[in-house]
Amino acid sequence: MLAAGASAAALALSLAAAFPATAGGGGLQDTVRGQVVSASPLSIRTVPSTDSQPQGASLRPGASVIIDCKVRAQVIGGNQIWYRLRLQKGWATARYIRNSAPVPFCWTPPATTPRLVPSIG
């Protein structure tokens, strides 16, 4: 289990570095709302993985949320998308949230041109 905890910690650090501007909800043009569609309370996580501890309170079925952005992470019920929730300042699997509009990715890698490096030898 130590490896899982270390993986969750590494993921948290990489996500914080990848999109500091969106972590508080800033920088997005539109508000995307969602509704919890799970049959039981949905845990809010510190990172997008069930390896991370729940953040205390959970979301009740039918609850409304504001979604900041999404990432690809641990697959839950066949769905690899996790949403960053604005007011809860945490993550929940998209498997149990119905979104009202398309959700932007939290971070998009810059478009780069591959650089050819000569081989030696």
C-alpha positions as CSV (number, residue, x, y, z in Angstrom):
1,M,0.0,0.0,0.0
2,L,3.0,2.3,0.5
3,A,3.6,2.3,-3.3
4,A,0.0,3.4,-3.9
5,G,0.3,6.2,-1.4
6,A,3.6,7.3,-3.0
7,S,1.9,7.2,-6.4
8,A,-1.0,9.4,-5.2
9,A,1.5,11.9,-3.7
10,A,3.5,12.0,-6.9
11,L,0.3,12.6,-8.9
12,A,-0.7,15.4,-6.6
13,L,2.6,17.2,-7.1
14,S,2.5,16.8,-10.8
15,L,-1.1,18.1,-11.0
16,A,-0.4,21.1,-8.9
17,A,2.6,22.0,-11.1
18,A,0.6,21.4,-14.3
19,F,-2.3,23.8,-13.7
20,P,-1.8,26.2,-10.8
21,A,-4.1,28.8,-12.4
22,T,-7.1,26.6,-12.6
23,A,-6.7,25.0,-9.2
24,G,-8.8,27.8,-7.7
25,G,-11.2,28.1,-10.6
26,G,-9.5,31.0,-12.3
27,G,-8.7,31.2,-16.0
28,L,-11.7,29.4,-17.3
29,Q,-14.2,31.1,-19.6
30,D,-17.5,29.3,-18.8
31,T,-18.9,27.6,-15.7
32,V,-19.8,24.0,-16.3
33,R,-22.3,22.5,-13.8
34,G,-22.7,18.9,-12.9
35,Q,-25.0,16.7,-11.0
36,V,-24.1,13.7,-8.9
37,V,-25.8,10.6,-10.3
38,S,-24.4,7.9,-8.0
39,A,-26.8,5.8,-5.9
40,S,-24.7,6.5,-2.7
41,P,-22.6,9.4,-1.5
42,L,-19.6,10.3,-3.8
43,S,-16.2,10.9,-2.1
44,I,-14.2,14.0,-2.9
45,R,-10.5,13.2,-3.2
46,T,-7.3,15.2,-2.8
47,V,-6.0,13.8,-6.1
48,P,-7.9,11.9,-8.9
49,S,-7.4,8.5,-7.5
50,T,-9.0,6.2,-5.0
51,D,-5.5,5.7,-3.6
52,S,-5.9,9.2,-2.0
53,Q,-7.8,9.8,1.1
54,P,-11.4,11.2,0.9
55,Q,-11.5,14.9,1.8
56,G,-14.0,14.6,4.6
57,A,-17.5,15.4,3.4
58,S,-18.9,13.6,0.4
59,L,-21.5,14.6,-2.2
60,R,-25.0,13.3,-1.8
61,P,-26.8,11.8,-4.8
62,G,-28.5,14.6,-6.8
63,A,-26.0,17.3,-5.5
64,S,-25.0,20.1,-7.9
65,V,-21.4,20.9,-8.5
66,I,-19.3,23.3,-10.5
67,I,-16.7,21.6,-12.6
68,D,-13.4,23.5,-13.2
69,C,-11.7,21.0,-15.6
70,K,-10.9,17.3,-16.2
71,V,-7.9,15.0,-16.3
72,R,-7.4,11.4,-17.4
73,A,-6.5,9.3,-14.4
74,Q,-7.6,6.1,-12.6
75,V,-10.3,4.2,-14.5
76,I,-13.5,3.9,-12.5
77,G,-16.4,1.9,-13.9
78,G,-14.8,2.1,-17.4
79,N,-14.4,5.9,-17.2
80,Q,-10.9,7.4,-17.0
81,I,-12.0,11.0,-16.5
82,W,-11.9,12.9,-13.2
83,Y,-13.3,16.3,-12.5
84,R,-11.8,19.1,-10.5
85,L,-14.6,20.5,-8.4
86,R,-14.5,24.2,-7.7
87,L,-16.3,24.7,-4.4
88,Q,-15.1,21.5,-2.9
89,K,-11.5,22.1,-4.0
90,G,-11.0,18.4,-4.8
91,W,-11.5,15.7,-7.3
92,A,-14.4,13.3,-8.1
93,T,-14.7,10.6,-10.8
94,A,-16.7,11.6,-13.8
95,R,-18.3,8.2,-13.8
96,Y,-20.8,9.5,-11.2
97,I,-21.3,13.1,-12.3
98,R,-23.4,14.2,-15.3
99,N,-22.0,17.4,-16.8
100,S,-24.1,20.1,-18.4
101,A,-21.6,21.0,-21.1
102,P,-18.2,20.0,-22.4
103,V,-15.5,20.2,-19.7
104,P,-12.1,21.5,-20.7
105,F,-8.9,19.6,-19.8
106,C,-7.0,21.1,-16.9
107,W,-3.8,21.2,-18.8
108,T,-3.0,20.8,-22.5
109,P,0.6,20.1,-23.5
110,P,2.0,22.8,-25.7
111,A,2.3,22.0,-29.4
112,T,5.9,21.3,-30.2
113,T,7.8,20.1,-33.1
114,P,9.9,17.0,-32.5
115,R,13.5,17.8,-32.5
116,L,15.9,15.5,-34.2
117,V,19.0,14.7,-32.2
118,P,22.0,13.2,-34.0
119,S,23.1,9.9,-32.7
120,I,26.6,9.3,-31.6
121,G,28.3,6.0,-32.3
